[in-house]
């Protein structure tokens, strides 16, 4: 495969299908391009790691060679969760890193998540890597290569800081993703008794998909909590940067509600601080944060975008509906599912009834993410037209930082362009089912006014 596909250069990362749009040759070119970009920023070393996918060893070997060919020194962490690469860029004297991961995608996918000179790169910076490859704009040199085992340092950093008020019995489901190599050790180190589900790292994902955002992937964990004396369940995505939470009675605590629990804790140490959340999150976050003396700040969806906004604002905490939670309070400001799990356990180890505490976090009737499937590029033009024609009688405001979020006194409707696939993502929340239907009808009408033949997902 010699042709480089522009399609793999996504909004927040590089991602493709092995043997179709991604192979060792492409990984080598990405190494050359990233290495050249790193050197242009005065960087000398790049930290790399990979998840448990079968294509990982070939890709990371080629990536390392491509980086070295530019004169960059490489520190290879081996098989790690994505947050360990981010951690490495904070503690190893190098501020650039690349994680070879397909995250929660099917087994034949893989890709690259990148930090350049301390910043998660996205958008134009990723397109610039593609242009650099097209123009063969590479520097050349001979970089060194060494391996480094960061596990002990990473675990020790968390265990030295996050403490349980009492021992807990927990269940952990890693979906055969790479988090399985570390999660149980971390939580046992904190003093938990751990029941392990699918913690053997297996890139074929033989049990269920490692994506806690979808309820079907949490059924094994729910069953485990019903049939054992475990008090709470944690689940992780394929590369360990997102956390899923299930209560003893089988309720799923979605990330926007996890964020409320974390915000309450973080604001005790950072009074008056800004708490960031993305446009897909529940409207309850705003009132919750204000009631605890914080300042809620809604921002665009996308882990790289939230991370950048966190740096810009100095906020101690941010989160996304997708499950990326960013702690700058007592941590480094990057998204880390294992760390978020540790902080959750610390908080609930202090309460009398953890199930009640979690279930009592505010929630309203809402829809999951609904996808309006479109042709390539159509999603952006439809959203632009909807923003231009925005007319929603009875709405309090129309927020346009990322698509349209139409806020009503009794709920909200969201329509935004996915940055990774040609779809418009829609989500609704309201105080009651009637309000939910009314708000859905209003946004449906707004879509159909622009594209009358749209096949609506509701």
PyMOL commands that set and color helices and strands:
alter all, ss='L'
color gray80, all
select helices_A, chain A and resi 6-8+24-40+56-68+82-91+124-134+151-159+178-181+183-189+215-227+255-269+284-291+303-313+337-348+354-359+378-388+433-450
alter helices_A, ss='H'
color red, helices_A
select strands_A, chain A and resi 14-17+45-50+73-79+96-100+109-116+119-120+145-147+169-173+193-197+232-236+243-247+252-253+274-278+295-299+317-319+325-327+365-366+370-373+395-399+404-408+411-417+423-430
alter strands_A, ss='S'
color yellow, strands_A
deselect
rebuild
show_as cartoon
